[in-house]
Amino acid sequence: MSTLAPLRLLREPWNASEGNQSNATAGAGGAWCQGLDIPNELFLTLGLVSLVENLLVVAAILKNRNLHSPMYYFICCLAVSDMLVSVSNLAETLFMLLMEHGVLVIRASIVRHMDNVIDMLICSSVVSSLSFLGVIAVDRYITIFYALRYHSIMTLQRAVVTMASVWLASTVSSTVFITYYRNNAILLCLIGFFLFMLVLMLVLYIHMFALARHHVRSISSQQKQPTMYRTSSLKGAVTLTILLGVFFICWGPFFFHLILIVTCPTNPFCTCFFSYFNLFLILIICNSVVDPLIYAFRSQELRRTLREVVMCSW
């Protein structure tokens, strides 16, 4: 194969032959099993948008000393992780476009090595991005439930250790994955990691929402303003839905794809699901586009700094 394929190691079960895959797809029947033909230009556009967004977040946090705190350092690391997703996607898409148009001619062995490097970068960025989403959830939980002790619990030293540990674990895990990708135990570890992060965020954010709802209820009852209680509860519910909904919609299909690879690699309907792999990658890239809007741009201080950065660049 002389062209790059995004995360080719996870596109379909490694132990299912090409003939079996095509027969299973035909057996499932229908045009819906042919997947979606997503143009490389869409990958390129989303990657550029995500890269610019997250670069602005990192620049704003580095510029403003008021943002030099553990919470914003975690947001900055999340932006860097999303930038890695964008950079790896941009690099792979550019290589594919250049090779498809005959501008770039590379030997197949070099292409395989490049594919492995890019896949390792993508895997590392995926693990680190998921990890920092969990770290941000824990940090917000500590901020709300241990507000008076927050600065003694989340010290700068502990924040640095946490960030270094996440990056180290992401690098090691991506290396192990690329080396032993044919072992189902590796896929099960990735699936378990996603489920752990999903449950962690679900429990923490629901608990935070419940506390905020109780707090607003007590204030509104003292001031006899039930309208304020209903409005605040609605805003909290919307925020919670956005946080968990975006996480599940963007990451869920990809990890469900991994579950099917482990549980039913040759089932015709599972094979049909595999054909939509590029769509799942698009959703992950969309998550990199949406993350700054959810975690960074909602901060008034960061938005003000962002305007300064943009004005200075012009």
Summary of the structure (lengths in Angstrom):
residues: 314
radius of gyration: 21.9
end to end distance: 44.6
largest distance: 74.4
contacts: 964
relative contact order: 0.16
helix: 84%
strand: 0%
